[in-house]
Amino acid sequence: MDIKIQETNPTRRTVTVTIPAADVATAEKEVLKGFKREAALPGFRPGKAPESALRLKYGKAIADEVSQRLLSQGYERISQEKGFTVYTLADVHRDDTTAAGADVVIRYEVDVVPEFKTPDWKSVRIPEEAVVVTEADIEEHLKKILEQRARYEKTEDAAIKSDYVRIAYTGTIDGKAVTEIDAEAKSYGSAESTWEEAGAEGEAVAVPAIAKAVIGLKAGDTAKAEFTFPATHEREALRGKTVHYAITANEVRRKTMPALDETFIKSVGVKDEAELRDQLRKGIEGSKQQAAETARREKAVDALLAGQDFPLPESAINSVAQGLFMEYAQLRMRNGVKPEQLETQREEILTESRKAAAIRVRAQFVLTRIAEEAKIEISREDLSAAIMRAAYTSQVPPEKLVKDRQRLNEIRRDTLLNKALDLVLAGGSEGKVEKA
């Protein structure tokens, strides 16, 4: 089997494999033997059908299996190459014009593991930070619990900041309704009945001028507001235009916080305020410890990657960036960004995703090298625990995860990388932990 390698770039190789006609014939003979053994053709006993009858009925299936065998043989030969380590198969092309009885030529595009110097990971020292829970922390979390149970009650008073006001409004540009200029403007143009948080700001607020204008309104009051849309706004028809809004308030509701009394204490399932505060303290401490450990691991990765600027396979970047793009987009939507706004932020999110992907992929290569040098292995218990954690996080039954080969490989890989990072944090000695 002849093999020729051409370097396309530092992380990609074009590998041409020539499989001799004799090997092609052997592969075809083995495939025919399998079909002959399993085929059920009318008029022939199992295993007795002639080759001509097999080719007539199963010609395409036979050719496909032979082709798959040859592709696998060629890839196996590439995998044995000492000059590089295959990261992934990016593309493959077989010359289909090859005549019967001739050598078969297959061209593979493979991304390879980049060359780099292993960092001095045994010298990395990232001490654990002490976790402290203050009374202010407890008060902040207690306030959040009370706010979660707050009620918005109707009031006849004028709206103040953070009140919710039910309003109707219409917008015009030079006397012409926005909906006539842009039928898809939706909340930028008008609303028959919608709740607006008085004084609200941020990306989730469609028209900040309206949110500001409702401050001071009572039910039945009217107000006017104007807003000039930015030149980069998602609605092309509104870019740079000043819209005048006529607003009518129909109802005002104000947040009423529950009292920290016996009724509230019982509603959260504790016997008294002291127990509630104790539970809050434990929960905050756990969250802070987890955040501190995450930060510590990130610092360790930063230390490992310092000065590491080796090229990365494009396929690896693309694969990780795709997942991160979805995560970042969903995060923005949870923070109030509307789906139509995401399209205007697409390039920004993509750039952010690829930058983060490069860091993650580079860390994977470095930690994989450390795992190899340290001869780290994944035990059955390690993998089982990782599968259960992944199942809990993704809310997918563990038995379903096990059947997903790709997901299982990802869990196995991440488990290995985490064990490698654990070893780095332990100063190269399992069980050893640096204290601040």
C-alpha positions in Angstrom: 0.0 0.0 0.0 1.6 3.2 -1.2 1.1 6.5 0.8 1.9 10.1 -0.1 1.6 13.0 2.3 1.3 16.6 1.5 1.2 19.3 4.2 -1.7 21.7 3.5 -1.1 23.8 6.6 0.5 23.1 10.1 -2.6 21.1 11.2 -3.9 19.5 8.0 -2.4 16.8 5.7 -3.6 15.7 2.3 -2.8 11.9 2.3 -3.1 10.0 -0.9 -3.3 6.2 -0.4 -2.9 3.8 -3.3 -4.3 0.3 -2.6 -2.8 -2.3 -5.0 -5.2 -4.2 -7.3 -4.4 -7.5 -5.5 -5.6 -6.0 -2.2 -8.8 -4.7 -3.9 -9.5 -8.1 -5.3 -8.9 -9.7 -1.9 -11.4 -7.3 -0.3 -14.0 -8.0 -3.0 -13.5 -11.7 -2.6 -14.1 -11.5 1.2 -17.2 -9.4 0.7 -18.6 -11.8 -1.9 -18.0 -14.7 0.5 -20.0 -12.9 3.2 -22.9 -12.2 0.8 -22.9 -15.8 -0.4 -23.1 -17.1 3.1 -26.0 -14.8 4.1 -27.9 -14.4 0.8 -31.3 -16.1 0.3 -31.9 -16.4 -3.4 -34.8 -18.3 -4.9 -33.7 -21.6 -6.4 -30.5 -21.8 -4.5 -29.7 -23.3 -1.1 -28.0 -21.0 1.4 -24.3 -20.5 0.5 -24.7 -22.1 -2.9 -25.7 -19.1 -5.1 -23.3 -18.4 -7.9 -21.3 -15.2 -8.0 -23.1 -13.9 -11.1 -26.5 -14.2 -9.3 -25.2 -12.4 -6.3 -23.8 -9.6 -8.4 -27.1 -9.3 -10.3 -29.2 -8.9 -7.1 -26.7 -7.3 -4.7 -24.3 -5.5 -7.0 -24.6 -2.0 -5.5 -24.5 -3.3 -1.9 -21.4 -5.4 -2.7 -19.7 -2.4 -4.3 -20.6 -0.2 -1.4 -19.2 -2.6 1.2 -16.0 -3.1 -0.8 -15.6 0.6 -1.0 -16.1 1.0 2.7 -13.5 -1.7 3.4 -11.0 0.0 1.2 -11.6 3.4 2.8 -11.2 1.8 6.3 -8.0 0.1 5.2 -6.6 3.3 3.9 -7.5 5.2 7.0 -6.0 2.5 9.2 -2.7 2.8 7.3 -2.8 6.6 7.8 -3.4 6.1 11.5 -0.2 4.1 11.7 1.9 7.0 10.3 4.6 8.0 12.7 5.1 11.6 11.4 1.8 12.9 12.8 -1.2 11.9 14.9 -4.6 12.1 13.3 -7.1 14.4 15.1 -10.1 13.9 12.8 -10.9 12.9 9.2 -12.1 16.1 7.5 -12.8 14.7 4.1 -12.3 11.7 1.8 -12.5 11.2 -1.9 -12.1 8.0 -3.9 -11.4 8.1 -7.6 -14.6 6.4 -9.0 -13.2 6.4 -12.6 -10.7 3.6 -11.7 -11.1 0.6 -14.1 -11.8 -2.9 -12.8 -8.7 -4.7 -11.9 -6.6 -1.6 -11.3 -5.1 0.0 -8.2 -7.5 2.2 -6.2 -6.5 5.7 -5.2 -8.1 7.4 -2.2 -7.4 11.0 -1.1 -7.9 11.8 2.6 -8.0 15.2 4.2 -7.0 14.8 7.9 -6.6 17.3 10.6 -3.6 16.4 12.9 -2.7 17.0 16.5 -0.5 20.1 16.5 3.1 20.1 17.6 3.9 21.9 20.8 6.1 21.8 23.9 4.4 20.4 27.0 4.3 23.2 29.7 6.0 22.7 33.0 2.7 21.7 34.6 4.3 20.3 37.8 5.5 23.8 38.8 2.0 25.3 38.5 0.7 26.4 41.9 -2.8 27.8 42.3 -3.7 28.0 46.1 -7.2 27.4 47.3 -8.9 30.6 48.4 -10.7 30.8 51.8 -14.5 31.1 51.5 -16.2 33.6 53.8 -19.9 34.1 54.1 -20.9 37.5 55.5 -24.1 38.7 57.1 -24.5 41.0 54.1 -24.5 37.8 51.9 -27.3 36.3 53.9 -29.3 39.5 53.9 -29.0 39.7 50.1 -30.2 36.2 49.6 -33.0 36.6 52.1 -34.1 39.7 50.2 -34.2 37.7 46.9 -36.4 35.1 48.6 -38.8 37.7 49.8 -38.8 39.3 46.3 -39.6 36.0 44.7 -42.8 35.9 46.8 -43.6 39.6 46.3 -47.1 40.5 45.0 -47.9 43.3 42.6 -51.0 45.0 43.9 -53.2 47.6 42.2 -52.7 51.2 43.4 -54.3 54.5 42.6 -51.0 56.3 43.3 -48.8 57.7 40.5 -46.3 55.1 39.2 -42.8 55.2 40.6 -39.7 53.5 39.4 -40.1 49.7 39.3 -44.0 49.8 39.4 -45.7 48.0 36.5 -48.1 50.0 34.4 -50.5 48.6 31.9 -50.5 50.9 28.9 -51.6 51.3 25.3 -49.5 53.3 22.9 -49.1 54.2 19.2 -46.0 55.5 17.5 -45.8 57.9 14.5 -43.0 59.2 12.3 -43.8 62.6 10.8 -47.5 62.0 11.5 -47.6 58.6 9.9 -48.2 55.5 12.0 -45.1 53.3 12.4 -47.2 50.2 11.6 -47.9 51.7 8.1 -44.1 52.3 7.5 -43.1 48.9 8.9 -45.8 46.3 9.3 -43.4 44.0 11.3 -42.3 46.7 13.8 -44.5 45.1 16.5 -43.7 46.6 19.9 -41.7 49.3 18.4 -44.8 50.7 16.7 -47.8 50.1 18.9 -49.5 48.0 21.6 -53.1 47.8 22.6 -52.4 46.5 26.1 -49.0 45.7 27.6 -47.2 45.9 31.0 -44.3 48.3 31.2 -41.9 48.4 34.1 -41.6 52.1 35.0 -38.0 53.3 34.5 -36.7 50.0 33.2 -33.5 50.0 31.2 -31.4 47.5 29.3 -31.6 45.4 26.1 -34.9 43.8 27.1 -36.7 47.2 27.0 -38.0 47.8 23.4 -38.4 51.6 23.8 -36.6 53.1 26.8 -38.4 56.4 26.3 -41.8 54.8 27.0 -40.5 53.1 30.2 -39.3 56.5 31.4 -42.5 58.3 30.4 -44.8 56.1 32.5 -43.2 57.3 35.7 -45.7 59.6 37.4 -48.7 58.3 35.6 -52.0 57.2 37.2 -54.7 55.0 35.7 -56.4 57.1 33.0 -53.5 59.5 32.5 -51.8 60.1 29.2 -48.3 61.1 28.2 -46.1 61.6 25.2 -42.6 60.4 24.5 -40.1 60.4 21.6 -37.3 58.1 20.8 -34.6 58.2 18.1 -33.7 54.7 17.0 -30.0 54.0 16.5 -28.6 53.7 13.0 -27.8 50.0 13.7 -31.3 49.1 14.8 -32.6 45.7 13.8 -35.6 47.2 11.9 -34.2 48.9 8.9 -37.2 51.2 8.4 -36.6 52.7 11.9 -32.9 53.3 11.7 -32.0 56.9 12.6 -35.8 57.8 12.8 -37.4 59.7 15.6 -40.7 58.1 16.7 -43.4 60.1 18.7 -45.4 58.0 21.0 -48.9 58.7 22.5 -49.3 56.7 25.7 -52.4 56.0 27.9 -52.0 54.4 31.3 -54.8 52.0 32.3 -53.6 50.4 35.6 -50.7 50.7 38.0 -49.4 47.9 40.2 -46.8 48.2 42.9 -44.6 45.5 44.4 -45.5 44.5 48.0 -42.9 42.5 49.8 -44.0 39.9 52.3 -43.1 40.4 56.0 -40.5 38.1 57.5 -43.1 36.7 60.0 -44.2 33.4 61.3 -46.5 32.8 58.3 -43.6 33.4 55.9 -41.2 31.2 57.9 -43.6 28.3 57.8 -44.2 28.8 54.1 -40.5 28.1 53.4 -40.5 24.9 55.5 -38.3 26.0 58.5 -39.1 26.3 62.2 -37.7 29.8 62.7 -35.7 32.6 61.3 -32.5 31.2 62.8 -32.9 28.0 60.9 -33.7 29.9 57.7 -30.5 31.9 58.0 -28.4 28.8 58.8 -29.7 27.1 55.7 -29.0 30.2 53.6 -25.4 30.3 55.1 -24.8 26.7 54.1 -26.2 27.2 50.6 -24.2 30.4 50.0 -21.0 28.7 51.3 -21.5 25.8 48.9 -22.1 28.2 46.0 -19.0 30.2 46.9 -16.9 27.1 47.2 -18.0 25.9 43.8 -17.3 29.3 42.3 -13.9 29.4 43.9 -13.0 26.0 42.6 -14.2 26.9 39.1 -12.0 30.1 39.3 -9.1 28.1 40.6 -9.3 25.6 37.7 -9.6 28.5 35.2 -6.4 30.1 36.7 -4.6 26.7 36.3 -5.6 26.5 32.7 -4.5 30.1 32.1 -1.1 29.1 33.7 -0.8 26.1 31.5 -1.6 28.0 28.3 0.7 31.0 29.1 3.0 31.3 26.1 1.3 28.4 24.2 0.4 29.8 20.8 0.5 26.7 18.6 -1.8 26.3 15.5 -5.2 24.6 16.0 -7.1 22.4 13.7 -9.9 24.3 12.0 -12.3 21.4 12.5 -11.8 21.5 16.3 -12.4 25.2 16.4 -15.6 24.9 14.3 -17.0 22.0 16.4 -16.5 23.7 19.7 -17.5 27.2 18.5 -20.8 25.8 17.1 -21.8 24.6 20.6 -20.7 27.8 22.3 -22.6 29.9 19.7 -25.8 28.3 20.8 -25.0 28.6 24.5 -24.2 32.4 24.1 -27.3 33.0 22.0 -29.5 31.2 24.5 -27.9 33.1 27.4 -28.7 36.4 25.7 -32.3 35.4 25.1 -32.6 34.5 28.8 -31.4 38.0 29.5 -34.2 39.5 27.5 -32.7 39.8 24.0 -35.4 39.0 21.4 -34.8 36.4 18.7 -35.0 39.1 16.0 -32.3 41.1 17.8 -29.9 38.1 17.8 -29.6 38.2 14.1 -28.0 41.7 14.3 -25.6 40.4 16.9 -24.7 37.2 15.0 -21.2 38.2 14.0 -20.4 39.5 17.4 -21.6 36.2 19.0 -19.7 34.2 16.4 -16.4 36.1 17.1 -16.9 35.6 20.8 -17.6 31.9 20.3 -14.5 31.3 18.2 -12.3 33.1 20.6 -13.5 31.0 23.5 -13.4 27.9 21.4 -9.7 28.4 20.6 -8.9 28.6 24.4 -10.9 25.5 25.1 -9.4 23.5 22.2 -5.8 24.5 23.1 -6.5 23.5 26.8 -7.8 20.1 25.6 -4.6 19.4 23.6 -2.4 20.4 26.5 -4.3 18.5 29.2 -4.5 15.4 26.9 -0.7 15.5 26.6 -0.4 15.8 30.4 -2.7 12.8 30.8 -0.6 10.8 28.4 2.7 11.7 30.2 1.2 11.0 33.6 -0.4 7.8 32.4 -3.7 8.8 33.7 -6.5 6.2 33.2 -10.3 6.4 33.5 -11.7 3.7 35.8 -15.2 2.2 35.5 -16.1 4.1 38.6 -14.8 7.4 37.2 -16.9 7.0 34.0 -20.0 5.9 35.8 -19.9 8.9 38.1 -19.3 11.2 35.2 -22.3 9.7 33.3 -24.6 10.2 36.3 -23.4 13.9 36.6 -24.0 14.5 32.9 -27.4 12.8 33.1 -28.4 15.0 36.0 -27.2 18.2 34.4 -28.8 17.5 31.0 -31.9 15.9 32.4 -31.3 12.9 30.2 -31.7 9.3 31.5 -28.2 7.8 32.0 -29.1 4.7 29.9 -29.9 7.0 27.0 -26.5 8.8 27.3 -24.7 5.4 27.3 -26.3 4.6 23.9 -25.1 7.8 22.4 -21.6 6.9 21.3 -20.5 10.5 20.5 -21.8 11.9 23.8 -20.2 9.0 25.7 -16.9 9.7 24.1 -17.2 13.3 25.1 -17.9 12.4 28.7 -14.9 10.0 28.7 -12.7 12.7 27.2 -13.8 15.4 29.7 -13.3 13.0 32.6 -9.8 12.4 31.5 -9.1 16.1 31.1 -10.6 16.9 34.5 -8.4 14.2 36.1 -5.3 15.8 34.4 -6.3 19.2 35.7 -6.8 17.7 39.2 -3.2 16.4 39.0 -2.0 19.9 38.0 -3.8 21.5 40.9 -2.4 18.9 43.2 1.2 20.0 42.2 1.8 16.8 40.3 1.0 14.6 43.3 -2.4 13.1 43.8 -4.1 14.2 47.0 -1.8 17.2 47.6 -3.6 20.6 47.8 -2.1 24.0 48.0 -3.7 26.3 50.6 -3.8 30.1 50.4 
